[in-house]
Every structure is written in C-alpha cells, then in structure tokens.
Amino acid sequence: MKVSNNQGKQGSCRTKNQQNKGKMTTSNIDLRSIEKFLCKLATEKVGTIIKTKSGTQQTYDLKTGSRKVDIVTEIDKQVEKLIWDSLKTEYPTFQFIGEESYVKGITKITDDPTFIVDPIDGTTNFVHDFPFSCTSIGLTINKEPVVGVIYNPHLDLLISASKGYGVRINGEDFDHVEKLGSMGPLLLNKSVVALQPGSAREGKNFKIKMATFENLLSCDGGFVHGFRNIGSSAMSLAYIAMGYLDAYWDGGCYSWDVCAGWCILNETGGRVVGANPLEWDIGVDNRTYLAVRGTKRGDEKDQEKYIQDF
C-alpha cells in the first residue's frame, strides 16, 4: 500500500561488522537511572510550563515560510533551554540535539550518547489549547533510541522506557503482554492508523501523503477502520505502544519527533521501519517512518505481513 517517498532516504553498503566496530555499548551506562532523571525533569520542571502556558501564545513564528504551518513560540525555546541546561549539568559529556537549536546541514547525530529532544511536541495543539501537546525526551547510543520519556501534562500522562527494562505509565510497570493478548489480530483492514498532514502543505511530499491517505482509507485500497490525527508524533507512538492505535505513518518528520516514542514502542514489541517500501532497517534520522504495534506471542508474522501490506 505504500506510495514511494524519497524524502530522507538513506543507504549504506557497509557490513554489520564494519558498522558495529568500535561502537559504544550500553553496558556501562545506567539507562534506568537516566530514565528516572528524565521523568523527574519532565514532570517537575517542564510539564508545569506547558500546561500553564497552553493557549496563551497568540504571537508565534513560522519556521519554514509562509506556505507552511511549522509554528514555534517563545515557550518552545524557553523549554528547550531549560531541558538542555538540566541535562548539561547532570550529563556533561553527552551530546544534545533539540528541535529549536537544530541547524540544517550542520547538526548531525553521532554514535555518542545523545539526548534528542522536542521541548513541545504538538506546538499547534499547544497554541490552540488542544490537550495533546507534550514534551518528548529521548536518548540514543550508536544512533539507537535506548531511553524515552513522553509527558503530557494536560492529561497528567507520563510514558517512559529504557532498553531492556520495559515500559512504565505514571511510574507503574505496563504489562504490554496482557494488553496485546486482549487485542484482536493485527490486520490492515481492521486497524486504526495515525496520520498527520504535517507542516508542509505544498510540493511532492504533500501530494504523496495525500495519495497514501486515500489509498489507506479507500474501500478499494487498505480500507482501514479509520485514522486519527492527534497532532503529535510522540503521543501517536505512545498510544501505539499502549495499544490504542495500530500504526502511524509519516514522511517528513524529524528524529526529535520519534526518538522517545521509538524506544517506548520497541519495549512493547512494536517496530519502526521506513515509510518507503523495502526500508526495513532505518536510522532515527530517516525522516520517514512507519510505526506498528506489537502482537501477542505467536503472531509475530502478522506484524511483518502488516508492514508489507501497508
């Protein structure tokens, strides 16, 4: 079902041995401790700002031109600085990439431990006081998401995970095996998919998105049960991990939109691949993504077929 989208497509002819040579491991980094620190930062420092300032920012900038709607407010910048200052104090040797400090063509994700942050994911929601804006803080090592924290203060919903330690919702362990066991089979024509038009409303990428949406919704195409536009990539990924959505497809978003949610989804057996056909192994900075929920034990082949059918 996927319509080819070449934006952000990457390739490499290196072997896995070459790619892994000299890479840092997570064995000497306490991921759970980092997760706990990020949770505290999100709930005690960041969340209050997002909640109290939501709907108050009627003056904002368009980051990418008058024919796009990529909104940024002074609060986005303020929150990113707060997060960066806190992380720099606690983890001075780690790298940092934030949406508001990103510089196209210069900012690069390396193999070093790197915090990848969207201070307010869902800024349009934030401006309009629609209660689906959140802070999203992820950590990558060797470009792999290994810690993820998403906090929506409007709903007081905290979703967090670290590699190998599962998922927590508001600090309590989330039993994804029980949740997946109660869900139906993962089938394209029985699924609810998160779709978002994005900030760019012109050009080839926008047309590809609209064609894909039509294919997914059409009775002659994927014929999915329905789609949801939450207006936040991070919240979409969190809801897939929690079992409320089956998939999320997008082309044109960035690493800070998906990093934290990617880690959380991984810990529930979910999977993130490229939005283009045959893109099975992608980097966090791929720019196009298809995220799919996990399946109950024994139904793993359903997940692979779902991805192929998409």
Summary of the structure (lengths in Angstrom):
residues: 310
radius of gyration: 18.5
end to end distance: 4.4
largest distance: 55.1
contacts: 1053
relative contact order: 0.16
helix: 34%
strand: 21%
